[in-house]
Amino acid sequence: MSNPLKAGAFLEKLGITVPIIQAPMAGVSTPALAAAVSNAGGLGSLGVGAMKAEGARKVIRDTKALTGKAFNINVFCHSPVVANEAVEGAWLEWLALEFARFGATPPARLTEIYTSFVEDPAMLEVFLEEKPAVVSFHFGLPRPETIAALKDAGITLLASATRVEEAEIIAGSGVDAIVAQGIEAGGHRGFFDPEARDDGLGTFALTRLLVKGFDLPVIAAGGIMDGAGVAAVLALGAEAAQLGTAFVACRETSIDDGYRRALLGEGARHTTFTSAISGRVARSLVNRFTELGREAGAPGAPAYPVAYDAGKALHAAAKAQGEFGYGAQWAGQAAALARSLPAAELFAQLEAELKACVDGLRRLVP
């Protein structure tokens, strides 16, 4: 039997010794979190899709100051938004009552608050200058010339897929590995096309389909919270497991107290998909905003990330009054297994749990 405790050849080239990747989690991950995971032998990650280029440069440099190991930088590759004033106006009018509950008014108009990497040459220039070891893509892929430039700079590339058809595109793009995002995952579904049918594939099914169907390394993501989950996806042929929600409650993240309490409380037993918060389907803890989006008569949300402009403003107004239930409390289906620990301590526990599972399997299969 090969040793699943040891990172495979793909990860070994990056200096990674344990097949555990911390998911990027824009707005949650920090240089301290990413560095702690990388220093422990895994691959730490930072989500910079919500940042401008110079903000990304700063967090890359801050992370380099904390670790000499490889880490991953993640960007969003969504299609640029086509403004729809009627939809955006109806959404703001509908949300006005919620804003009024907290003595606030909605924004006069909504803007595209995040620049997609597909049209952000300044962000590309930062990557080519700073040369993070790994760059990963969510919501699709950048242009072929961008992929070529990153690879020429010696950067390893990952991209998320929620279905086989997306993996086929990734496999033909020059990207080095596929992140198989199962429906159990917290946060935004990584659809290339948000209008396409969602096959709803779970992590196990999607991982196995991609392992059998493609020569690229596969990284399993979605619903993995402990060493047993890591062992399970490695047994399916994944090169590594990517864990997001498992790290959200770590002390190094930037989440607020309301998010932390919800994740570590009874509310973690209930997650749901919503597009009300950001304009794209994402799995969240059930909270006031997710339930608001389910109300009868709710108009359709504007496109991502325009809807996020309203969502962030509503969350800020509510939070100022002590109400945290309008936040983007992204979490996967197994959120109730979250642990509030320093990242290095959590990583050590994950590694020990993985070893215990593998040792148990070896007793069954000599």
DOVO-222982 format. One record per residue (C-alpha): residue number from 1; residue in one letter; x, z, y. Coordinates in steps of 0.001 Angstrom, whole numbers, plus 500000, padded with zeros to 6 digits. Layout:
// residues N
<site pos="NUM" code="A" x="X" z="Z" y="Y"/>
...
//
This chain:
// residues 366
<site pos="1" code="M" x="500000" z="500000" y="500000"/>
<site pos="2" code="S" x="501306" z="499129" y="503487"/>
<site pos="3" code="N" x="501622" z="501950" y="505960"/>
<site pos="4" code="P" x="498668" z="501802" y="508432"/>
<site pos="5" code="L" x="500117" z="504725" y="510377"/>
<site pos="6" code="K" x="502834" z="502398" y="511592"/>
<site pos="7" code="A" x="502058" z="499758" y="514182"/>
<site pos="8" code="G" x="502114" z="496182" y="512916"/>
<site pos="9" code="A" x="504529" z="493466" y="513979"/>
<site pos="10" code="F" x="502484" z="492408" y="517021"/>
<site pos="11" code="L" x="502509" z="495900" y="518508"/>
<site pos="12" code="E" x="506053" z="496651" y="517377"/>
<site pos="13" code="K" x="507300" z="493867" y="519621"/>
<site pos="14" code="L" x="505858" z="495849" y="522528"/>
<site pos="15" code="G" x="507539" z="499043" y="521394"/>
<site pos="16" code="I" x="504229" z="500590" y="520271"/>
<site pos="17" code="T" x="504565" z="502865" y="517250"/>
<site pos="18" code="V" x="500973" z="504086" y="516725"/>
<site pos="19" code="P" x="498091" z="501542" y="516401"/>
<site pos="20" code="I" x="495939" z="503165" y="519104"/>
<site pos="21" code="I" x="495146" z="501543" y="522451"/>
<site pos="22" code="Q" x="493449" z="503338" y="525329"/>
<site pos="23" code="A" x="490822" z="501063" y="526876"/>
<site pos="24" code="P" x="491346" z="500045" y="530516"/>
<site pos="25" code="M" x="488138" z="501575" y="531994"/>
<site pos="26" code="A" x="488192" z="500450" y="535639"/>
<site pos="27" code="G" x="487405" z="503353" y="537932"/>
<site pos="28" code="V" x="488204" z="505895" y="535193"/>
<site pos="29" code="S" x="491739" z="505273" y="533961"/>
<site pos="30" code="T" x="494701" z="506406" y="536059"/>
<site pos="31" code="P" x="498481" z="505954" y="535947"/>
<site pos="32" code="A" x="498757" z="509478" y="534512"/>
<site pos="33" code="L" x="496369" z="508641" y="531658"/>
<site pos="34" code="A" x="497966" z="505296" y="530810"/>
<site pos="35" code="A" x="501468" z="506748" y="530924"/>
<site pos="36" code="A" x="500531" z="509705" y="528712"/>
<site pos="37" code="V" x="499169" z="507392" y="526025"/>
<site pos="38" code="S" x="502125" z="505024" y="526189"/>
<site pos="39" code="N" x="504618" z="507889" y="526126"/>
<site pos="40" code="A" x="502887" z="509219" y="522987"/>
<site pos="41" code="G" x="503463" z="505930" y="521145"/>
<site pos="42" code="G" x="500228" z="504058" y="521862"/>
<site pos="43" code="L" x="499325" z="501483" y="524508"/>
<site pos="44" code="G" x="497955" z="502942" y="527726"/>
<site pos="45" code="S" x="495832" z="500771" y="529987"/>
<site pos="46" code="L" x="494671" z="500470" y="533586"/>
<site pos="47" code="G" x="491626" z="498561" y="534797"/>
<site pos="48" code="V" x="492328" z="496867" y="538140"/>
<site pos="49" code="G" x="489346" z="494518" y="538227"/>
<site pos="50" code="A" x="487796" z="496564" y="541038"/>
<site pos="51" code="M" x="491004" z="496561" y="543112"/>
<site pos="52" code="K" x="492629" z="494266" y="545605"/>
<site pos="53" code="A" x="496056" z="492886" y="544752"/>
<site pos="54" code="E" x="498080" z="495491" y="546652"/>
<site pos="55" code="G" x="496066" z="498318" y="545120"/>
<site pos="56" code="A" x="496928" z="496917" y="541712"/>
<site pos="57" code="R" x="500588" z="496698" y="542658"/>
<site pos="58" code="K" x="500547" z="500378" y="543620"/>
<site pos="59" code="V" x="499035" z="501615" y="540351"/>
<site pos="60" code="I" x="501404" z="499419" y="538323"/>
<site pos="61" code="R" x="504372" z="500912" y="540153"/>
<site pos="62" code="D" x="502918" z="504435" y="539885"/>
<site pos="63" code="T" x="502588" z="503956" y="536119"/>
<site pos="64" code="K" x="506124" z="502593" y="535811"/>
<site pos="65" code="A" x="507334" z="505748" y="537541"/>
<site pos="66" code="L" x="505733" z="507814" y="534763"/>
<site pos="67" code="T" x="506708" z="505768" y="531713"/>
<site pos="68" code="G" x="509303" z="503264" y="530615"/>
<site pos="69" code="K" x="507000" z="502128" y="527813"/>
<site pos="70" code="A" x="504645" z="499145" y="527698"/>
<site pos="71" code="F" x="501186" z="499440" y="529249"/>
<site pos="72" code="N" x="498234" z="497102" y="529744"/>
<site pos="73" code="I" x="496636" z="495884" y="532984"/>
<site pos="74" code="N" x="493050" z="494599" y="532703"/>
<site pos="75" code="V" x="491216" z="492175" y="534999"/>
<site pos="76" code="F" x="487689" z="490744" y="535171"/>
<site pos="77" code="C" x="487181" z="486987" y="534737"/>
<site pos="78" code="H" x="483492" z="486686" y="535618"/>
<site pos="79" code="S" x="482109" z="483567" y="537241"/>
<site pos="80" code="P" x="482000" z="483770" y="541036"/>
<site pos="81" code="V" x="478592" z="484790" y="542350"/>
<site pos="82" code="V" x="476079" z="482392" y="543847"/>
<site pos="83" code="A" x="474238" z="484396" y="546511"/>
<site pos="84" code="N" x="470461" z="484749" y="546129"/>
<site pos="85" code="E" x="469038" z="486361" y="549254"/>
<site pos="86" code="A" x="465520" z="486586" y="547838"/>
<site pos="87" code="V" x="466618" z="488475" y="544717"/>
<site pos="88" code="E" x="469015" z="490683" y="546658"/>
<site pos="89" code="G" x="466396" z="491454" y="549325"/>
<site pos="90" code="A" x="463757" z="492369" y="546742"/>
<site pos="91" code="W" x="466244" z="494655" y="544975"/>
<site pos="92" code="L" x="467140" z="496490" y="548178"/>
<site pos="93" code="E" x="463490" z="496848" y="549133"/>
<site pos="94" code="W" x="462703" z="498307" y="545697"/>
<site pos="95" code="L" x="465615" z="500751" y="545887"/>
<site pos="96" code="A" x="464696" z="501917" y="549395"/>
<site pos="97" code="L" x="462467" z="504711" y="548048"/>
<site pos="98" code="E" x="465318" z="506057" y="545910"/>
<site pos="99" code="F" x="467655" z="506049" y="548895"/>
<site pos="100" code="A" x="464982" z="507831" y="550950"/>
<site pos="101" code="R" x="464905" z="510667" y="548414"/>
<site pos="102" code="F" x="468402" z="511519" y="549588"/>
<site pos="103" code="G" x="467912" z="510900" y="553288"/>
<site pos="104" code="A" x="469658" z="507534" y="553189"/>
<site pos="105" code="T" x="468870" z="503864" y="553610"/>
<site pos="106" code="P" x="470116" z="500984" y="551458"/>
<site pos="107" code="P" x="472749" z="498568" y="552772"/>
<site pos="108" code="A" x="471414" z="495900" y="555110"/>
<site pos="109" code="R" x="472850" z="493265" y="552804"/>
<site pos="110" code="L" x="474837" z="493093" y="549575"/>
<site pos="111" code="T" x="478286" z="491629" y="549082"/>
<site pos="112" code="E" x="480453" z="490546" y="546164"/>
<site pos="113" code="I" x="482571" z="493690" y="546077"/>
<site pos="114" code="Y" x="485014" z="492561" y="543366"/>
<site pos="115" code="T" x="487015" z="489352" y="543383"/>
<site pos="116" code="S" x="487146" z="487689" y="539991"/>
<site pos="117" code="F" x="490661" z="487088" y="538669"/>
<site pos="118" code="V" x="489740" z="483428" y="538212"/>
<site pos="119" code="E" x="489922" z="483041" y="541995"/>
<site pos="120" code="D" x="492456" z="485686" y="542978"/>
<site pos="121" code="P" x="495906" z="484095" y="543396"/>
<site pos="122" code="A" x="497171" z="487245" y="545124"/>
<site pos="123" code="M" x="496512" z="489313" y="541985"/>
<site pos="124" code="L" x="498288" z="486712" y="539852"/>
<site pos="125" code="E" x="501276" z="486870" y="542179"/>
<site pos="126" code="V" x="501416" z="490661" y="541784"/>
<site pos="127" code="F" x="501474" z="490301" y="537999"/>
<site pos="128" code="L" x="504208" z="487666" y="538102"/>
<site pos="129" code="E" x="506311" z="489887" y="540364"/>
<site pos="130" code="E" x="505653" z="493257" y="538681"/>
<site pos="131" code="K" x="505565" z="491888" y="535113"/>
<site pos="132" code="P" x="503449" z="494487" y="533291"/>
<site pos="133" code="A" x="504077" z="494185" y="529549"/>
<site pos="134" code="V" x="500440" z="493352" y="528798"/>
<site pos="135" code="V" x="497558" z="491805" y="530764"/>
<site pos="136" code="S" x="494066" z="491680" y="529300"/>
<site pos="137" code="F" x="490939" z="489760" y="530284"/>
<site pos="138" code="H" x="487271" z="490788" y="530236"/>
<site pos="139" code="F" x="484185" z="488586" y="530848"/>
<site pos="140" code="G" x="486056" z="485427" y="529920"/>
<site pos="141" code="L" x="489392" z="483784" y="530588"/>
<site pos="142" code="P" x="491296" z="482614" y="533662"/>
<site pos="143" code="R" x="492358" z="479015" y="534143"/>
<site pos="144" code="P" x="494820" z="477497" y="531637"/>
<site pos="145" code="E" x="497542" z="477272" y="534270"/>
<site pos="146" code="T" x="497154" z="480997" y="534972"/>
<site pos="147" code="I" x="497522" z="481823" y="531283"/>
<site pos="148" code="A" x="500603" z="479595" y="531105"/>
<site pos="149" code="A" x="502181" z="481258" y="534137"/>
<site pos="150" code="L" x="501647" z="484751" y="532714"/>
<site pos="151" code="K" x="503078" z="483755" y="529342"/>
<site pos="152" code="D" x="506076" z="482091" y="531012"/>
<site pos="153" code="A" x="506695" z="485451" y="532705"/>
<site pos="154" code="G" x="506934" z="487089" y="529278"/>
<site pos="155" code="I" x="503615" z="488926" y="529545"/>
<site pos="156" code="T" x="501566" z="489510" y="526387"/>
<site pos="157" code="L" x="497902" z="488558" y="526799"/>
<site pos="158" code="L" x="494725" z="490023" y="525277"/>
<site pos="159" code="A" x="491100" z="488959" y="525740"/>
<site pos="160" code="S" x="487766" z="490484" y="524730"/>
<site pos="161" code="A" x="485233" z="488730" y="522512"/>
<site pos="162" code="T" x="481728" z="489880" y="521597"/>
<site pos="163" code="R" x="480979" z="486954" y="519295"/>
<site pos="164" code="V" x="482745" z="484412" y="517114"/>
<site pos="165" code="E" x="482209" z="481580" y="519597"/>
<site pos="166" code="E" x="484099" z="483510" y="522283"/>
<site pos="167" code="A" x="486918" z="484245" y="519827"/>
<site pos="168" code="E" x="487196" z="480505" y="519156"/>
<site pos="169" code="I" x="487775" z="479894" y="522871"/>
<site pos="170" code="I" x="490358" z="482674" y="523020"/>
<site pos="171" code="A" x="492151" z="481335" y="519936"/>
<site pos="172" code="G" x="492580" z="477950" y="521605"/>
<site pos="173" code="S" x="493725" z="479330" y="524945"/>
<site pos="174" code="G" x="497225" z="480635" y="524223"/>
<site pos="175" code="V" x="496172" z="484289" y="524462"/>
<site pos="176" code="D" x="498096" z="486475" y="521996"/>
<site pos="177" code="A" x="495378" z="488744" y="520523"/>
<site pos="178" code="I" x="491615" z="489216" y="520464"/>
<site pos="179" code="V" x="489839" z="492463" y="521315"/>
<site pos="180" code="A" x="486708" z="492560" y="519126"/>
<site pos="181" code="Q" x="484180" z="494423" y="521280"/>
<site pos="182" code="G" x="481352" z="495680" y="519102"/>
<site pos="183" code="I" x="477928" z="496479" y="520460"/>
<site pos="184" code="E" x="478680" z="500210" y="520098"/>
<site pos="185" code="A" x="481187" z="500077" y="522969"/>
<site pos="186" code="G" x="480609" z="501826" y="526263"/>
<site pos="187" code="G" x="480786" z="499967" y="529548"/>
<site pos="188" code="H" x="480183" z="496301" y="530192"/>
<site pos="189" code="R" x="479614" z="493851" y="527381"/>
<site pos="190" code="G" x="482412" z="491304" y="527623"/>
<site pos="191" code="F" x="480166" z="488237" y="527496"/>
<site pos="192" code="F" x="481737" z="485033" y="528718"/>
<site pos="193" code="D" x="478244" z="483835" y="529653"/>
<site pos="194" code="P" x="475758" z="486614" y="530478"/>
<site pos="195" code="E" x="472901" z="484175" y="529895"/>
<site pos="196" code="A" x="473981" z="483391" y="526314"/>
<site pos="197" code="R" x="472306" z="485068" y="523353"/>
<site pos="198" code="D" x="473883" z="488344" y="522340"/>
<site pos="199" code="D" x="474342" z="488407" y="518566"/>
<site pos="200" code="G" x="474614" z="492187" y="518795"/>
<site pos="201" code="L" x="477511" z="492356" y="516340"/>
<site pos="202" code="G" x="478797" z="495824" y="515549"/>
<site pos="203" code="T" x="482475" z="496669" y="515579"/>
<site pos="204" code="F" x="482876" z="496533" y="511793"/>
<site pos="205" code="A" x="481116" z="493188" y="511373"/>
<site pos="206" code="L" x="482805" z="491541" y="514351"/>
<site pos="207" code="T" x="486257" z="492828" y="513426"/>
<site pos="208" code="R" x="485984" z="491524" y="509877"/>
<site pos="209" code="L" x="484638" z="488146" y="510999"/>
<site pos="210" code="L" x="487524" z="487686" y="513407"/>
<site pos="211" code="V" x="490181" z="488934" y="510983"/>
<site pos="212" code="K" x="488970" z="486451" y="508371"/>
<site pos="213" code="G" x="488352" z="483632" y="510810"/>
<site pos="214" code="F" x="491449" z="483582" y="513007"/>
<site pos="215" code="D" x="495213" z="483899" y="512720"/>
<site pos="216" code="L" x="495544" z="485964" y="515905"/>
<site pos="217" code="P" x="495868" z="489762" y="515714"/>
<site pos="218" code="V" x="492528" z="491521" y="516163"/>
<site pos="219" code="I" x="492075" z="494805" y="518042"/>
<site pos="220" code="A" x="488825" z="496596" y="517174"/>
<site pos="221" code="A" x="486843" z="498262" y="519984"/>
<site pos="222" code="G" x="483516" z="500038" y="520162"/>
<site pos="223" code="G" x="482315" z="503421" y="518922"/>
<site pos="224" code="I" x="485752" z="504586" y="517740"/>
<site pos="225" code="M" x="486247" z="508228" y="518719"/>
<site pos="226" code="D" x="488593" z="509819" y="516202"/>
<site pos="227" code="G" x="491283" z="509156" y="513627"/>
<site pos="228" code="A" x="488736" z="508395" y="510933"/>
<site pos="229" code="G" x="487335" z="505579" y="513063"/>
<site pos="230" code="V" x="490828" z="504233" y="513641"/>
<site pos="231" code="A" x="491515" z="504307" y="509903"/>
<site pos="232" code="A" x="488261" z="502475" y="509200"/>
<site pos="233" code="V" x="489011" z="499491" y="511447"/>
<site pos="234" code="L" x="492612" z="499288" y="510234"/>
<site pos="235" code="A" x="491211" z="499042" y="506694"/>
<site pos="236" code="L" x="489172" z="496054" y="507888"/>
<site pos="237" code="G" x="492365" z="494298" y="508942"/>
<site pos="238" code="A" x="492518" z="495183" y="512632"/>
<site pos="239" code="E" x="495994" z="495400" y="514125"/>
<site pos="240" code="A" x="494918" z="498396" y="516221"/>
<site pos="241" code="A" x="491923" z="500346" y="517477"/>
<site pos="242" code="Q" x="491008" z="500438" y="521163"/>
<site pos="243" code="L" x="489322" z="503675" y="522280"/>
<site pos="244" code="G" x="487616" z="504074" y="525640"/>
<site pos="245" code="T" x="484963" z="506798" y="525644"/>
<site pos="246" code="A" x="487253" z="508997" y="523548"/>
<site pos="247" code="F" x="489623" z="509230" y="526538"/>
<site pos="248" code="V" x="487048" z="509478" y="529358"/>
<site pos="249" code="A" x="486890" z="513292" y="529297"/>
<site pos="250" code="C" x="490686" z="513658" y="529372"/>
<site pos="251" code="R" x="491933" z="515665" y="532319"/>
<site pos="252" code="E" x="493929" z="512710" y="533641"/>
<site pos="253" code="T" x="490874" z="510497" y="534309"/>
<site pos="254" code="S" x="489241" z="510115" y="537716"/>
<site pos="255" code="I" x="485631" z="510845" y="536682"/>
<site pos="256" code="D" x="483517" z="513223" y="538765"/>
<site pos="257" code="D" x="482139" z="516554" y="537588"/>
<site pos="258" code="G" x="478662" z="515162" y="536931"/>
<site pos="259" code="Y" x="479960" z="512449" y="534610"/>
<site pos="260" code="R" x="482144" z="514992" y="532804"/>
<site pos="261" code="R" x="479268" z="517444" y="532311"/>
<site pos="262" code="A" x="476989" z="514686" y="531021"/>
<site pos="263" code="L" x="479605" z="513381" y="528589"/>
<site pos="264" code="L" x="480354" z="516832" y="527202"/>
<site pos="265" code="G" x="476702" z="517944" y="527067"/>
<site pos="266" code="E" x="473525" z="517096" y="525191"/>
<site pos="267" code="G" x="473140" z="513915" y="527214"/>
<site pos="268" code="A" x="475999" z="512341" y="525268"/>
<site pos="269" code="R" x="473638" z="511921" y="522308"/>
<site pos="270" code="H" x="471719" z="509204" y="524145"/>
<site pos="271" code="T" x="473115" z="505919" y="525439"/>
<site pos="272" code="T" x="471342" z="502764" y="526516"/>
<site pos="273" code="F" x="472042" z="499308" y="527874"/>
<site pos="274" code="T" x="471310" z="498717" y="531536"/>
<site pos="275" code="S" x="471946" z="496000" y="534105"/>
<site pos="276" code="A" x="470403" z="497979" y="536962"/>
<site pos="277" code="I" x="473618" z="499715" y="537982"/>
<site pos="278" code="S" x="475961" z="496737" y="538251"/>
<site pos="279" code="G" x="474007" z="493552" y="537557"/>
<site pos="280" code="R" x="475575" z="493049" y="534095"/>
<site pos="281" code="V" x="474598" z="494584" y="530788"/>
<site pos="282" code="A" x="476583" z="497765" y="530145"/>
<site pos="283" code="R" x="476179" z="500775" y="527854"/>
<site pos="284" code="S" x="475708" z="504028" y="529748"/>
<site pos="285" code="L" x="474628" z="507570" y="529116"/>
<site pos="286" code="V" x="470894" z="507728" y="529796"/>
<site pos="287" code="N" x="470549" z="508937" y="533396"/>
<site pos="288" code="R" x="468297" z="508549" y="536418"/>
<site pos="289" code="F" x="469583" z="505077" y="537244"/>
<site pos="290" code="T" x="469205" z="503690" y="533707"/>
<site pos="291" code="E" x="465644" z="505007" y="533585"/>
<site pos="292" code="L" x="464911" z="503604" y="537030"/>
<site pos="293" code="G" x="465936" z="500185" y="535751"/>
<site pos="294" code="R" x="463415" z="500499" y="532903"/>
<site pos="295" code="E" x="460441" z="501202" y="535161"/>
<site pos="296" code="A" x="457502" z="498854" y="534973"/>
<site pos="297" code="G" x="457529" z="496455" y="537877"/>
<site pos="298" code="A" x="461256" z="496755" y="538531"/>
<site pos="299" code="P" x="462530" z="493454" y="539943"/>
<site pos="300" code="G" x="465473" z="491711" y="538354"/>
<site pos="301" code="A" x="468820" z="493027" y="539539"/>
<site pos="302" code="P" x="471108" z="490717" y="541516"/>
<site pos="303" code="A" x="474105" z="489218" y="539762"/>
<site pos="304" code="Y" x="477258" z="491176" y="538965"/>
<site pos="305" code="P" x="479034" z="492488" y="540968"/>
<site pos="306" code="V" x="476643" z="492118" y="543919"/>
<site pos="307" code="A" x="474195" z="494611" y="542387"/>
<site pos="308" code="Y" x="477068" z="497095" y="542092"/>
<site pos="309" code="D" x="477237" z="497199" y="545895"/>
<site pos="310" code="A" x="473764" z="498756" y="545960"/>
<site pos="311" code="G" x="474446" z="500893" y="542878"/>
<site pos="312" code="K" x="477562" z="502467" y="544359"/>
<site pos="313" code="A" x="475794" z="503145" y="547659"/>
<site pos="314" code="L" x="472867" z="504836" y="545896"/>
<site pos="315" code="H" x="475213" z="506922" y="543765"/>
<site pos="316" code="A" x="477136" z="508020" y="546870"/>
<site pos="317" code="A" x="473932" z="509029" y="548678"/>
<site pos="318" code="A" x="472643" z="510993" y="545686"/>
<site pos="319" code="K" x="476006" z="512600" y="544929"/>
<site pos="320" code="A" x="476241" z="513854" y="548516"/>
<site pos="321" code="Q" x="473059" z="515825" y="547766"/>
<site pos="322" code="G" x="474387" z="517179" y="544460"/>
<site pos="323" code="E" x="472645" z="514627" y="542193"/>
<site pos="324" code="F" x="475055" z="512824" y="539842"/>
<site pos="325" code="G" x="472488" z="510915" y="537778"/>
<site pos="326" code="Y" x="472863" z="507605" y="539602"/>
<site pos="327" code="G" x="476487" z="507067" y="538629"/>
<site pos="328" code="A" x="477974" z="504484" y="536279"/>
<site pos="329" code="Q" x="478339" z="506936" y="533388"/>
<site pos="330" code="W" x="479580" z="504355" y="530894"/>
<site pos="331" code="A" x="479837" z="505652" y="527321"/>
<site pos="332" code="G" x="479775" z="504314" y="523767"/>
<site pos="333" code="Q" x="477326" z="505180" y="521014"/>
<site pos="334" code="A" x="479474" z="507973" y="519577"/>
<site pos="335" code="A" x="479968" z="509661" y="522953"/>
<site pos="336" code="A" x="478896" z="513034" y="521545"/>
<site pos="337" code="L" x="482283" z="513176" y="519774"/>
<site pos="338" code="A" x="484158" z="513269" y="523101"/>
<site pos="339" code="R" x="486793" z="515960" y="523595"/>
<site pos="340" code="S" x="488073" z="517357" y="526869"/>
<site pos="341" code="L" x="491823" z="517565" y="526336"/>
<site pos="342" code="P" x="494997" z="516426" y="528028"/>
<site pos="343" code="A" x="495635" z="512853" y="526941"/>
<site pos="344" code="A" x="498842" z="513630" y="525042"/>
<site pos="345" code="E" x="497092" z="516391" y="523096"/>
<site pos="346" code="L" x="494129" z="514157" y="522278"/>
<site pos="347" code="F" x="496490" z="511387" y="521159"/>
<site pos="348" code="A" x="498327" z="513808" y="518858"/>
<site pos="349" code="Q" x="495009" z="514842" y="517319"/>
<site pos="350" code="L" x="493983" z="511212" y="516816"/>
<site pos="351" code="E" x="497283" z="510489" y="515118"/>
<site pos="352" code="A" x="496939" z="513568" y="512859"/>
<site pos="353" code="E" x="493367" z="512597" y="511936"/>
<site pos="354" code="L" x="494482" z="509077" y="511110"/>
<site pos="355" code="K" x="497246" z="510416" y="508879"/>
<site pos="356" code="A" x="494827" z="512752" y="507093"/>
<site pos="357" code="C" x="492454" z="509856" y="506364"/>
<site pos="358" code="V" x="495247" z="507637" y="505076"/>
<site pos="359" code="D" x="496655" z="510431" y="502913"/>
<site pos="360" code="G" x="493205" z="510975" y="501423"/>
<site pos="361" code="L" x="492889" z="507275" y="500660"/>
<site pos="362" code="R" x="496287" z="507233" y="498981"/>
<site pos="363" code="R" x="495163" z="509985" y="496632"/>
<site pos="364" code="L" x="492253" z="507749" y="495622"/>
<site pos="365" code="V" x="494282" z="504543" y="495505"/>
<site pos="366" code="P" x="497817" z="505368" y="494291"/>
//
